[in-house]
Amino acid sequence: MLLALLPTLSAAATHVPAGRLIEVAQARLRMRAEGIPAEWQFIPSGTPMASAVVADGELSIEAGDVDGAWPRSRAGVPVTLRVDGAIAQTRMVWFTMRAWRDAHVYVRDYRSGEAGDDLQTATRRVDIAAEGGDEVVAADAAAPVPRGYRLLRDVRAGQPVLARDLGPMPAVARNTRVALQVRRAGLALSTIALARDDGVVGEVVRVLPQGATQWIRAAVTGHNEVTIEN
């Protein structure tokens, strides 16, 4: 995208000040950031040297695309000087970036697998360029942790809640207590067991019946329910 146009040159060297390079690069970053609501800051990493171009013709300055993950804490913007459309020089201008947003954070450490109903969150100002990008759950989210979801990774107090942290709770979740039904020869017995695996209805998981010392296999037949049939 053409972001600046300078007058026609003579054969003498034309100097493009460092501030102009930074201005053109920042304009590209602002365009890149438009899709993510946050209070953005683009802080130049040092001061680039001014550029000098010796050529006859019309000089233009344009900023190229910013590749890689977005948002992030550091990015380089390629700034190209062209004379009559031909590339005369390309400079990389580097920035430290901040993107501040009020967001949900965990109030204490939690382990992977904990039920969403047990997770407590608070709101604070978070730099999403450094912590999770646009997956950070904004402070105005009606339900930062949807019902029926669970945590998919260990988290620490103060970390922002990310959309990818959470997933639907399966019918049977590992390390939870389940009702074990044993049906054999017309008899039905019930007991409590500990599930070792996650499982959806129809899958077979390992469980440890109350008072037992060996894991056995049972089919998931409902929410927190497994069955053995012969």
C-alpha positions in Angstrom: 0.0 0.0 0.0 1.4 3.4 -1.0 1.6 5.5 2.2 3.7 8.5 1.1 4.8 10.4 -2.0 7.7 12.7 -2.2 8.5 15.3 -4.9 10.5 14.6 -8.0 14.2 14.3 -7.2 17.3 15.8 -8.8 20.4 13.6 -9.1 21.5 14.8 -5.7 20.9 12.5 -2.7 17.6 12.8 -1.0 17.5 12.1 2.7 14.5 10.5 4.3 14.6 11.2 8.1 14.2 8.4 10.6 11.0 9.9 11.9 9.4 9.5 8.5 10.4 5.8 8.3 8.8 5.3 11.8 5.7 7.2 10.8 5.1 5.1 7.7 5.8 1.8 9.6 3.4 2.8 12.5 0.7 3.5 10.0 1.0 -0.1 8.7 0.9 -1.4 12.3 -2.3 0.6 13.1 -4.0 -0.8 10.0 -2.9 -4.3 11.0 -4.4 -3.8 14.5 -7.8 -2.5 13.4 -9.5 -5.8 13.8 -8.6 -6.3 17.5 -10.2 -3.9 20.0 -7.5 -2.8 22.5 -5.5 0.3 23.5 -2.5 -0.1 21.2 1.0 1.3 21.6 3.7 1.0 19.0 7.0 2.0 20.6 10.0 2.2 18.2 12.9 0.0 19.3 15.6 2.6 19.2 15.9 5.2 16.4 16.7 3.9 12.9 19.3 5.9 10.8 18.0 8.2 8.1 18.0 6.9 4.6 19.6 8.5 1.6 18.6 7.8 -2.0 20.5 9.0 -5.1 18.4 8.7 -8.2 16.5 10.8 -10.7 12.8 10.2 -10.5 9.8 10.1 -8.2 10.5 8.8 -4.7 7.7 6.9 -2.8 7.8 5.2 0.6 5.6 2.2 1.4 5.4 -0.2 4.3 5.1 -4.0 3.6 3.1 -6.6 5.4 3.8 -7.7 9.0 4.2 -11.5 8.9 3.8 -14.0 11.7 1.5 -14.3 14.7 -0.6 -11.4 15.7 -0.7 -9.7 18.1 2.7 -10.0 19.6 5.1 -8.0 21.7 7.7 -7.3 19.0 7.4 -6.8 15.3 9.5 -5.5 12.4 7.9 -3.6 9.5 9.7 -3.6 6.1 9.8 0.0 4.7 10.7 0.2 1.0 11.9 3.3 -0.8 11.1 3.3 -4.6 12.2 5.5 -7.4 9.7 5.5 -10.3 8.4 2.2 -8.9 11.7 0.4 -8.7 13.0 -0.6 -5.3 16.0 1.6 -4.3 16.2 0.6 -0.6 14.4 -1.5 2.0 14.7 -0.9 5.7 13.3 -2.9 8.6 11.8 -0.8 11.4 11.3 -2.5 14.7 8.7 -1.9 17.4 7.7 -3.1 20.9 4.0 -3.4 20.9 1.4 -3.2 23.7 -2.3 -3.9 23.4 -4.1 -3.2 26.6 -7.6 -4.6 27.3 -9.7 -5.2 30.5 -9.9 -9.0 30.7 -10.7 -11.9 32.9 -7.9 -13.5 34.9 -7.7 -16.6 37.2 -7.8 -15.7 40.9 -5.6 -18.7 41.9 -3.7 -21.6 40.5 -5.8 -24.4 38.9 -4.9 -27.8 37.5 -5.9 -29.2 34.1 -9.3 -31.0 34.3 -10.9 -28.8 36.9 -14.6 -28.2 36.2 -15.5 -24.7 34.9 -18.0 -24.2 37.7 -15.1 -24.3 40.2 -13.0 -21.7 38.4 -13.0 -18.2 39.8 -12.0 -15.2 37.8 -11.5 -11.4 38.3 -10.9 -8.6 35.9 -7.8 -6.6 35.4 -5.9 -4.7 32.6 -3.9 -7.1 30.5 -1.4 -6.6 27.6 -2.9 -9.1 25.1 0.1 -8.6 22.8 2.2 -10.4 25.5 -0.5 -12.7 26.9 -2.7 -14.7 24.6 -3.6 -12.3 21.9 -7.2 -12.1 20.8 -8.1 -15.3 22.6 -8.0 -13.4 25.9 -11.6 -13.3 27.3 -12.7 -9.7 27.6 -14.0 -8.3 30.8 -17.4 -7.7 29.3 -17.9 -11.4 28.5 -21.2 -12.5 30.1 -19.8 -16.0 31.0 -16.0 -16.1 31.0 -16.2 -19.9 31.7 -19.2 -21.5 30.0 -21.2 -24.0 32.0 -20.4 -27.6 31.2 -16.8 -26.7 30.3 -13.5 -27.7 32.0 -9.9 -26.5 32.1 -7.6 -28.1 29.5 -4.2 -26.9 31.0 -2.6 -25.9 34.3 -2.9 -22.2 34.9 -1.5 -19.7 37.5 -3.1 -17.0 39.4 -3.2 -13.8 37.5 -3.0 -15.4 34.0 -5.6 -14.2 31.6 -8.4 -16.6 30.7 -8.0 -17.8 27.1 -10.7 -19.3 24.9 -8.3 -22.2 24.2 -8.0 -23.0 27.9 -11.5 -24.4 28.1 -13.3 -27.3 26.4 -16.6 -29.2 26.9 -16.7 -31.6 29.8 -17.0 -35.2 28.5 -19.6 -37.5 29.9 -16.9 -39.0 32.1 -13.8 -37.0 33.0 -10.5 -38.4 34.3 -9.9 -38.3 38.0 -13.6 -37.9 38.8 -16.0 -40.2 40.7 -18.5 -42.1 38.6 -21.4 -44.5 39.3 -20.4 -48.0 38.2 -23.2 -50.4 37.2 -22.4 -54.1 37.0 -25.0 -56.2 35.3 -24.5 -59.9 35.1 -26.8 -63.0 34.9 -29.9 -61.0 35.7 -28.3 -59.2 38.7 -27.4 -55.5 38.9 -24.9 -54.1 41.3 -23.9 -50.4 41.8 -20.9 -48.9 43.4 -18.6 -45.8 43.2 -15.5 -45.8 41.1 -12.7 -43.5 40.1 -12.3 -42.8 36.4 -8.8 -42.9 34.9 -9.7 -41.7 31.4 -11.9 -39.2 29.7 -14.8 -40.8 27.7 -17.9 -40.0 25.7 -21.0 -42.2 25.7 -20.1 -45.5 24.0 -16.4 -45.4 24.8 -14.6 -47.8 27.1 -12.6 -46.2 30.0 -10.6 -47.6 32.9 -12.1 -47.2 36.4 -11.1 -48.2 39.9 -14.0 -49.5 42.0 -14.3 -48.3 45.5 -12.2 -50.7 47.7 -10.5 -52.4 44.7 -6.8 -52.4 43.9 -7.0 -53.1 40.2 -8.3 -50.9 37.3 -11.0 -52.5 35.2 -12.6 -51.5 31.9 -16.2 -50.2 31.6 -18.3 -48.6 29.0 -19.5 -45.0 29.4 -23.3 -45.0 29.4 -24.2 -41.6 30.7 -23.1 -38.5 32.6 -20.7 -39.8 35.3 -22.0 -43.3 34.7 -20.2 -46.4 33.4 -21.4 -50.0 33.0 -20.0 -53.5 32.8 -22.4 -56.1 31.2 -21.9 -59.8 30.7 
